[in-house]
């Protein structure tokens, strides 16, 4: 089981990654890996190595490291899976749908035809508000 010194919650699945999870890349303070429950081929999670629940409580350095990995992973996923687009999102708090309380950015490759009408993208987090 992969574990990082910077991570502190022994009950958090992101602090103690399953060894079957494929790590795509990392920095000194952030890590990117393929989602264990992907919504599309190549769905990737980017996390800080320090256990923090709320994105807005990260240091600017940690936030920058995560976005650096988002960009690196976009290149890796484009080369590997050839998606037609991407959704990028962060759930902050239970009301926003956060279910693992360790900050993570979703980088979700999208493919033509994967949904009937993709217009509105991330606006679909609130049913009925996606279309405008």
KOLRO-195702 format. One line per 8 residues: for each residue x, y, z of N, C-alpha, C. Coordinates in pm, 1 decimal. Example, Ala and Ser with C-alpha at 12.3 -4.5 7.8 and 13.67 -1.06 7.14 Angstrom:
1319.0 -569.0 780.0 1230.0 -450.0 780.0 1320.0 -330.0 780.0  1285.0 -225.0 708.0 1367.0 -106.0 714.0 1290.0 3.0 787.0
***
This chain:
84.1 -118.0 0.0 0.0 0.0 0.0 88.8 124.6 0.0  60.7 215.5 -90.2 139.1 337.5 -101.4 94.4 436.7 5.1  189.4 490.8 79.8 156.1 588.1 183.1 258.3 700.4 178.7  215.5 821.4 206.9 301.8 937.3 200.5 313.0 1000.3 337.6  434.1 1039.3 373.8 459.7 1102.7 502.1 374.1 1226.5 525.0  352.8 1303.4 417.1 279.5 1428.2 428.1 130.4 1406.2 460.6  80.0 1287.3 431.9 -61.0 1257.9 455.5 -77.8 1210.7 599.0  -191.7 1246.5 658.1 -201.5 1222.5 800.9 -321.1 1142.7 848.9
-418.6 1114.6 765.0 -539.4 1046.0 811.9 -535.6 899.6 767.8  -512.7 811.4 862.2 -498.1 668.9 828.9 -628.0 605.8 779.0  -742.9 672.9 797.4 -869.5 617.2 750.2 -907.3 668.0 611.5  -833.1 763.9 559.2 -864.6 824.8 430.0 -811.5 737.9 316.1  -897.6 703.1 218.6 -850.7 619.5 107.1 -745.2 688.5 21.0  -741.1 820.9 20.7 -640.0 891.6 -58.1 -507.6 901.7 17.0  -510.8 892.0 147.9 -387.3 894.2 226.6 -315.9 758.9 221.0  -389.6 654.7 193.5 -335.3 519.2 184.7 -389.0 455.4 57.7
-326.8 488.6 -54.3 -377.1 440.9 -183.2 -364.9 290.8 -198.4  -466.2 233.7 -257.6 -463.3 93.3 -294.2 -348.1 73.5 -392.5  -264.9 -28.9 -374.4 -150.6 -49.1 -464.3 -190.8 -75.7 -609.3  -317.9 -107.6 -632.7 -364.5 -131.6 -769.4 -392.4 -1.8 -844.5  -396.2 110.7 -773.8 -423.7 240.5 -835.1 -301.0 284.4 -914.7  -323.1 328.7 -1039.4 -212.9 374.9 -1123.5 -184.7 522.5 -1097.9  -65.0 550.7 -1047.2 -19.8 688.6 -1028.3 32.8 737.9 -1162.4  -16.3 853.6 -1206.3 27.1 910.0 -1334.4 147.3 1001.3 -1319.2
147.0 1086.1 -1216.7 259.5 1176.1 -1192.9 243.8 1239.4 -1055.6  352.6 1306.5 -1010.8 347.1 1371.5 -880.9 450.5 1482.5 -872.5  430.8 1568.0 -773.0 528.8 1669.5 -735.4 561.4 1641.9 -589.1  639.2 1729.4 -528.0 671.5 1713.2 -386.4 547.4 1724.8 -298.2  444.3 1797.5 -346.4 328.4 1823.3 -260.7 194.9 1774.9 -316.6  195.4 1715.9 -436.4 69.2 1671.1 -497.4 91.0 1541.6 -575.4  -19.4 1472.0 -598.8 -16.2 1340.9 -662.3 -135.9 1326.7 -754.4  -117.2 1260.9 -868.7 -226.6 1236.8 -963.3 -235.1 1087.6 -992.7
-357.7 1035.4 -991.1 -376.6 892.5 -1015.4 -511.2 868.5 -1081.5  -522.0 753.5 -1148.3 -648.1 716.7 -1211.7 -751.2 685.2 -1105.0  -872.1 736.7 -1123.9 -982.6 716.7 -1029.9 -1018.1 568.6 -1022.6  -1038.1 519.1 -903.0 -1077.3 379.6 -883.3 -1220.7 350.8 -925.7  -1300.9 455.5 -940.7 -1440.7 443.8 -983.0 -1465.6 544.3 -1095.0  -1400.7 526.0 -1210.0 -1405.4 627.3 -1316.0 -1542.4 642.9 -1379.9  -1574.7 767.6 -1415.6 -1696.7 793.7 -1491.6 -1669.5 789.9 -1641.4  -1542.3 792.7 -1678.4 -1502.4 776.5 -1818.3 -1360.6 720.2 -1820.6
-1319.8 670.7 -1936.1 -1185.7 615.9 -1951.3 -1084.0 728.1 -1930.9  -995.3 710.7 -1831.6 -893.6 809.9 -1802.9 -927.6 906.3 -1690.1  -1044.7 891.1 -1629.2 -1085.1 978.9 -1517.3 -972.7 978.6 -1413.6  -922.0 1097.1 -1383.9 -805.2 1112.2 -1297.2 -837.0 1202.5 -1179.5  -775.1 1172.4 -1066.3 -786.8 1255.3 -946.7 -650.8 1315.7 -915.4  -650.7 1442.1 -878.2 -529.6 1511.8 -839.1 -550.8 1555.7 -695.0  -458.7 1517.5 -607.0 -473.7 1545.4 -463.5 -348.0 1612.6 -408.1  -364.2 1686.9 -298.4 -245.4 1731.4 -225.9 -196.5 1613.8 -140.7
-69.1 1607.3 -114.5 -17.0 1499.9 -29.1 -50.9 1523.6 117.8  -76.4 1647.2 153.6 -117.4 1679.8 290.3 -267.7 1657.7 300.3  -311.5 1594.6 408.5 -454.2 1567.8 426.5 -526.5 1696.1 466.2  -604.8 1748.5 371.9 -686.4 1868.1 392.8 -820.1 1840.7 326.4  -929.6 1873.9 391.7 -1061.7 1846.5 335.8 -1107.6 1954.1 238.0  -1076.3 2079.9 266.2 -1130.9 2193.4 192.5 -1024.4 2255.4 102.1  -1051.9 2261.0 -28.2 -958.3 2319.0 -125.0 -912.0 2458.3 -83.4  -1000.3 2537.3 -28.3 -968.9 2675.6 5.6 -880.7 2688.2 129.6
-852.6 2576.6 195.1 -760.7 2575.9 309.0 -619.5 2534.0 269.0  -599.7 2501.6 141.7 -465.8 2467.4 92.9 -381.3 2593.5 80.2  -251.2 2576.5 88.8 -162.4 2689.4 61.4 -164.2 2716.5 -89.4  -124.5 2835.7 -126.8 -116.5 2869.8 -268.7 -19.1 2775.1 -338.5  88.5 2739.3 -271.9 186.2 2645.9 -328.9 120.3 2510.4 -358.5  40.6 2460.1 -265.9 -27.4 2332.2 -287.3 -128.3 2343.0 -401.8  -202.2 2453.4 -406.4 -297.6 2473.0 -516.4 -224.8 2474.7 -650.5  -115.2 2547.3 -658.4 -38.0 2554.2 -783.5 13.6 2417.4 -824.5
62.3 2340.6 -728.2 113.0 2206.4 -758.3 2.8 2118.6 -816.3  -117.3 2131.5 -761.1 -229.0 2051.7 -812.0 -262.3 2091.3 -955.3  -265.7 2221.1 -984.9 -299.1 2265.3 -1121.0 -187.4 2230.9 -1219.5  -63.7 2228.4 -1172.8 46.5 2182.4 -1257.0 20.3 2037.9 -1299.0  -21.9 1955.7 -1204.3 -51.2 1815.5 -1236.0 -174.5 1800.3 -1323.8  -273.5 1887.2 -1307.4 -389.5 1883.3 -1397.3 -340.5 1897.6 -1541.0  -252.9 1993.7 -1563.4 -201.6 2016.7 -1697.9 -114.8 1901.7 -1748.0  -30.9 1846.8 -1662.1 50.6 1731.1 -1701.8 -38.7 1612.7 -1736.4
-138.3 1588.7 -1653.8 -227.7 1475.2 -1676.6 -310.1 1493.0 -1803.2  -349.3 1614.9 -1832.8 -424.0 1640.3 -1956.5 -342.5 1593.0 -2075.9  -211.8 1620.4 -2076.2 -123.8 1576.1 -2184.5 -113.4 1423.9 -2187.1  -93.6 1362.6 -2070.7 -83.1 1216.3 -2061.9 -210.9 1150.7 -2112.7  -326.2 1199.5 -2065.8 -454.4 1140.1 -2103.6 -484.8 1162.9 -2250.9  -449.3 1278.8 -2302.4 -470.9 1306.3 -2445.5 -391.1 1209.1 -2531.3  -266.9 1185.6 -2494.1 -182.0 1092.6 -2569.1 -230.3 948.7 -2557.0  -277.3 911.6 -2439.7 -316.0 772.6 -2414.1 -455.9 738.3 -2465.0
-553.4 828.1 -2442.6 -693.0 794.7 -2469.6 -758.2 875.4 -2581.6  -698.1 984.7 -2623.7 -750.0 1068.7 -2732.2 -893.9 1115.7 -2708.0  -921.8 1174.9 -2591.6 -1057.3 1224.9 -2567.1 -1086.8 1346.2 -2654.6  -1214.2 1377.9 -2662.9 -1259.4 1492.0 -2742.3 -1273.0 1618.7 -2658.7  -1264.5 1607.3 -2528.4 -1276.7 1721.2 -2438.1 -1250.7 1677.2 -2295.5  -1265.2 1769.3 -2202.3 -1243.0 1740.2 -2059.9 -1341.4 1820.4 -1975.8  -1379.9 1764.1 -1861.5 -1443.4 1838.7 -1753.8 -1344.5 1839.2 -1638.9  -1337.7 1951.9 -1567.5 -1251.0 1965.8 -1451.5 -1338.1 2016.3 -1337.6
-1328.8 1951.2 -1222.2 -1414.0 1994.7 -1112.7 -1361.3 1959.6 -975.9  -1407.7 2037.3 -877.8 -1373.0 2015.5 -736.8 -1502.0 2024.9 -656.5  -1528.4 1926.8 -573.4 -1641.9 1931.7 -482.1 -1589.0 1978.0 -346.1  -1644.3 2085.4 -292.8 -1600.3 2137.5 -163.3 -1719.3 2135.3 -68.7  -1718.4 2041.5 24.0 -1825.0 2029.0 122.0 -1931.5 1929.2 81.6  -1996.4 1874.6 181.3 -2098.7 1772.7 159.3 -2212.9 1824.0 72.4  -2254.0 1950.0 90.2 -2363.1 2006.3 10.9 -2328.4 2014.6 -136.9  -2197.9 2017.0 -168.1 -2152.6 2022.3 -306.9 -2122.2 1883.2 -361.5
-2148.9 1781.0 -282.4 -2129.5 1644.4 -328.7 -1999.5 1579.7 -286.4  -1919.0 1647.1 -204.8 -1792.4 1586.7 -161.9 -1822.3 1467.1 -73.7  -1763.0 1352.2 -108.9 -1784.7 1230.3 -31.1 -1655.4 1176.0 28.5  -1541.1 1212.6 -27.1 -1411.0 1181.3 32.2 -1354.6 1315.9 76.8  -1334.8 1330.4 206.9 -1297.6 1460.3 261.1 -1146.0 1477.6 266.3  -1089.1 1463.8 148.4 -949.7 1493.8 118.1 -958.8 1565.1 -15.8  -907.7 1686.9 -24.6 -920.3 1766.1 -147.2 -882.1 1682.0 -268.1  -962.6 1692.8 -373.5 -926.4 1629.0 -500.3 -992.3 1701.1 -616.4
-915.1 1713.1 -722.1 -963.8 1769.9 -846.9 -993.1 1653.7 -939.7  -1112.5 1653.5 -998.2 -1148.0 1553.6 -1098.8 -1108.2 1606.9 -1236.3  -1032.2 1529.6 -1309.8 -1002.9 1558.1 -1449.7 -1068.7 1445.3 -1528.0  -1178.7 1478.7 -1595.9 -1262.2 1376.8 -1658.7 -1258.0 1391.1 -1810.5  -1192.8 1295.5 -1877.5 -1194.5 1298.2 -2024.3 -1336.5 1277.0 -2074.8  -1370.8 1347.6 -2182.0 -1502.8 1336.1 -2242.3 -1488.6 1291.4 -2386.8  -1586.0 1215.7 -2432.4 -1582.4 1156.4 -2565.2 -1711.9 1189.1 -2639.0  -1700.1 1220.5 -2766.5 -1819.4 1249.7 -2846.8 -1917.6 1135.2 -2831.9
-2043.5 1170.2 -2802.2 -2148.5 1070.3 -2788.1 -2159.1 1007.9 -2651.0  -2074.2 1046.8 -2552.4 -2083.9 983.6 -2419.8 -2209.8 1026.3 -2343.5  -2268.5 1139.0 -2382.0 -2400.7 1180.1 -2334.5 -2475.5 1236.8 -2454.3  -2606.4 1237.0 -2444.3 -2687.8 1282.8 -2557.0 -2660.1 1428.9 -2593.0  -2657.3 1517.2 -2492.1 -2633.5 1658.5 -2518.0 -2541.8 1713.7 -2408.3  -2413.9 1734.4 -2437.8 -2320.9 1779.7 -2334.5 -2326.5 1929.5 -2304.6  -2410.5 2005.3 -2374.7 -2413.6 2150.4 -2356.3 -2437.1 2185.9 -2209.2  -2357.0 2276.2 -2160.0 -2367.2 2318.9 -2020.6 -2267.7 2250.3 -1929.3
-2213.8 2136.0 -1971.5 -2107.4 2067.6 -1896.2 -2129.6 2061.3 -1746.9  -2039.8 2125.2 -1672.5 -2043.6 2116.5 -1526.6 -2166.5 2182.2 -1464.9  -2238.3 2260.8 -1542.3 -2363.3 2316.8 -1490.4 -2462.2 2205.8 -1454.6  -2440.6 2086.7 -1507.2 -2528.9 1973.5 -1481.2 -2523.7 1921.8 -1338.3  -2438.0 1979.4 -1254.1 -2434.7 1934.6 -1115.3 -2565.1 1968.0 -1043.4  -2639.1 2064.1 -1097.2 -2771.9 2094.4 -1043.5 -2872.1 2059.6 -1152.8  -2942.9 1947.8 -1137.5 -3036.0 1904.7 -1240.3 -3132.8 2016.7 -1278.4  -3157.6 2028.2 -1404.7 -3248.5 2131.0 -1454.0 -3182.9 2266.0 -1479.5
-3058.0 2281.9 -1441.6 -2988.4 2409.6 -1462.9 -2880.0 2400.4 -1569.2  -2860.2 2279.1 -1624.2 -2755.0 2259.9 -1723.4 -2785.0 2331.5 -1853.2  -2910.2 2325.4 -1894.6 -2948.5 2385.9 -2022.7 -2985.7 2531.6 -2002.1  -2938.6 2615.4 -2091.0 -2968.7 2759.1 -2082.0 -2991.9 2817.8 -2218.5
***
